[in-house]
Amino acid sequence: MTAIQTGISICTASIRDVSSIMRLEQVCFAKDSWTLLDVILVLTLPDEIHLKALAEDGTMAGFAAASIKRNENAGWITTLGVFPSYRNQGIGSALLEACESSFGLPFARLTVNINNQPAIELYQKKGYQQIDLWRRYYRNQEDAIVMEKRL
Ligand SMILES: CC(C)(COP(=O)(O)OP(=O)(O)OC[C@H]1O[C@@H](n2cnc3c(N)ncnc32)[C@H](O)[C@@H]1OP(=O)(O)O)[C@@H](O)C(=O)NCCC(=O)NCCS
């Protein structure tokens, strides 16, 4: 477990966290949120990273997941979310950095909705650069920016 600031720690999420993660997905992504099956798979399959940020009272403040793709020399961040009341305290950054540290590969990659300015700013600040644009990638037909960081 890693302490990132007073009262917040980052540790591996488990199947016991399914309902908190589902709630977070709904709050963060609404119609684009993961299904129950998506969440269960990410928590159980090999080569999946799943990290949660916990507040001092044990409440889940945020969650991030990533897939290790050794054939691409990269880890792909597949979801990152922080509950609104815990935002702007460095938790999103800390979850991102914890994922990157766990990859053991030269690159981190992710997709972000072209209209999601807070997330784009976070990723740029953390050293990610646009490498591609995937048109109509999301369910609502919005475009995805593909970003990469050399670790
Ligand atoms: C994106 C998200 C994870 C950021 O989490 P967070 O804990 O608030 O992020 P941090 O506190 O670590 O912020 C780090 C940087 O991100 C940027 N940022 C965060 N929120 C921002 C906002 N509302 N507007 C602009 N920039 C923002 C800033 O550059 C910030 O650095 P600063 O604090 O020095 O200004 C959070 O807003 C969230 O859960 N959003 C909904 C889900 C989502 O969009 N996830 C990303 C999917 S790709």
The ligand as an ORCA input file, in Angstrom:
! r2SCAN-3c Opt
* xyz 0 1
  C      -9.937     13.075    -14.697
  C      -9.977     12.771    -13.196
  C      -9.629     11.302    -12.986
  C      -8.907     13.633    -12.498
  O      -8.835     13.222    -11.139
  P      -8.335     14.218    -10.007
  O      -8.074     13.418     -8.780
  O      -9.253     15.360     -9.896
  O      -6.958     14.701    -10.661
  P      -5.751     15.472     -9.941
  O      -6.235     16.143     -8.689
  O      -4.625     14.515     -9.816
  O      -5.451     16.597    -11.031
  C      -4.244     16.603    -11.744
  C      -4.309     17.589    -12.887
  O      -5.379     17.292    -13.763
  C      -5.902     18.499    -14.352
  N      -7.296     18.633    -13.944
  C      -7.976     17.901    -13.034
  N      -9.271     18.320    -12.967
  C      -9.377     19.344    -13.836
  C     -10.458     20.185    -14.239
  N     -11.698     20.060    -13.717
  N     -10.221     21.096    -15.224
  C      -8.989     21.224    -15.768
  N      -7.926     20.469    -15.413
  C      -8.117     19.537    -14.475
  C      -5.048     19.613    -13.797
  O      -3.977     19.789    -14.680
  C      -4.558     19.020    -12.488
  O      -3.369     19.565    -12.045
  P      -3.389     20.768    -10.958
  O      -4.139     20.225     -9.758
  O      -1.934     21.016    -10.707
  O      -4.130     21.881    -11.622
  C     -11.363     13.123    -12.566
  O     -11.713     14.427    -12.957
  C     -12.479     12.176    -12.990
  O     -12.703     11.143    -12.351
  N     -13.203     12.537    -14.068
  C     -14.317     11.692    -14.555
  C     -13.791     10.409    -15.162
  C     -12.831     10.667    -16.300
  O     -13.057     11.520    -17.138
  N     -11.723      9.883    -16.313
  C     -10.733      9.943    -17.357
  C     -11.166      9.031    -18.472
  S      -9.995      9.009    -19.785
*
